[in-house]
Amino acid sequence: MHNIVTNQSGTRSITITDSHLQTIERYHLLDHLVDSNGIVDESVLDKLKLTVRSLLSGSNSTDKDLLDLCFDVIYHNNMKALGLSRLIALYETWRRNQPTEDHDGAPAE
């Protein structure tokens, strides 16, 4: 479990689990989310919310992990642009620490 601070004073935070990070990876939710200027603001958070909403409305079956990610993280009361920026940084760090797989699906050596 990981905690990300979501405001400048450090008084608000959100708990992120590995399951949340795996769901982000499975749906590629953070890929190409931030524009080339690299600024994460409220419009980027809105873009993520719209993407997730589209995924949920377009699927025939509801993915519990995606719903958990929505309730626990993306639509959390404390999630603001700073929190999203820190979520992106956490995800990138988590992703780098994951074992890589070769083309056959076996862990690379």
PyMOL commands that set and color helices and strands:
alter all, ss='L'
color gray80, all
select helices_A, chain A and resi 18-27+42-58+64-74+81-96
alter helices_A, ss='H'
color red, helices_A
select strands_A, chain A and resi 2-5+13-16
alter strands_A, ss='S'
color yellow, strands_A
deselect
rebuild
show_as cartoon
